[in-house]
Amino acid sequence: MDSARRDRTIGSLCLCVTAFGWALNWPLMKLLLQQWPPLFARGLAGVCAAVILGTLALCRKEAFAVPREAIPRLLFATLTNVFAWMGLGTVAMKYVSVSEGALLAYTMPIWAMLFAWPVLHTRPVLRDVCGLVLGVAGVALLLSGNGFAFGADKLLGIVLALLCAILFALGNVLNRKPLPMPPLVVVAWQVGLGCAIMLLLGVLFEHPDVSAITPLGLGCFVYMTLVPMGLCYVTWFETLRRLPPTVASTGMLIVPVIGVISAAIILGEPLGLREWAAMALTLGGVTLALQRA
């Protein structure tokens, strides 16, 4: 097997591991939130994962120092990529279903395309407009189950899920230049800092009952720490190293699909024609938006 083919094979395997690892986290996180509050649960898992990632980086003899000029960008990325994406997204999962939370979060490329117009002066083309229309239609169809009659909790969950996608997209557009540090070190810093803030807020305001967790909840917590916030970051970097970025990003669209299907199996959430059609429309729009990448 030649080098290029081996890279594609390994990259594809890493992409599958990443996608399945992140996808299964959606229903398992929903189970964990029945026992622990969101900021505490996600924050504690993230701090533990950051220690693991940092240890791995040290074993690779990667420098942990942050250049002074990179500190503001690191803090901004921590706010958008970790605190907003993970924190707000996790709180949203208390109030919305996995299908709603996952699809709303994965509208991020559509928002990034919109932000690129005023920030990067990249005008939308017909393909982008079609992607926006498909994405909005998919989200609208998904949320139309009760004729858009939302209670206060449901509305809060929708707003938080959209906000996590919007802020993550804004961060990607404003902070496009890679930080001058090894990728694993960057993630360890971001996850560690962002999740430490979540953990602190969780302890101060959520008043978690640590003893309330059951063996099932503990298993979900261990999974969230080791797989999506640990292993999957390593395999994601290998994916980006071996596959073109657009291929890797488009391949990640399988995450909400697997997440929704697994939520139907694990949690008994509805998975009918409306959910399938909403996924097809939303992810079709996201795919068009990703073609600009």
Salt bridges, closest charged atoms under 4 A:
ASP7 OD1 - ARG242 NH1 2.61
GLU62 OE2 - ARG60 NH1 3.96
GLU100 OE2 - LYS154 NZ 3.02
ASP128 OD1 - ARG127 NE 3.81
ASP128 OD2 - ARG292 NH2 2.02
GLU238 OE1 - ARG241 NH2 2.97
GLU238 OE1 - ARG242 NE 2.94
GLU275 OE2 - ARG274 NH2 3.19
